[in-house]
Amino acid sequence: QLQLVESGGGLVQPGGSLRLSCAASGVTLRTATIGWFRQAPGKEREAVSCIDGRGGRGVATDYPDSVKGRFTISREDAKSTVYLQMNNLKPEDTATYYCTASGGSCVSTAANYGAWGQGTVVAVSS
């Protein structure tokens, strides 16, 4: 059974960094597509980044322009974990961050994914 567990969130000052982790079980991480989404209070869930594992390639995609150059997705197959390194954090990055998995390509629509973790909260504030 697929399970995803996020961790690494917290309170950080603007300009700070966090690394989120998504520990996956019940799936072969090397060939899975893992996405990171975020949801701020009162807003829709938004795609942040994704790594397409089909064929074992690990091709990364970042979605909003606001995170490009600041967020980096990576995976460590030996630990069955996908990371989201977030640098130069801004107050608008405040949200609950979720990871999700599929066997298809990276897509930015949350409804296309079936399995989700419980989320980890990131708060950026001075």
Secondary structure, 3 states (H helix, E strand, C coil): CCEEEEECCEEECCCCCEEEEEEEECCCHHHCEEEEEEECCCCCCEEEEEEECHHHCCEEEECCCCCCCCEEEEEEHHHCEEEEEECCCCHHHCEEEEEEEECCCCCCCHHHCCEECCCEEEEECC
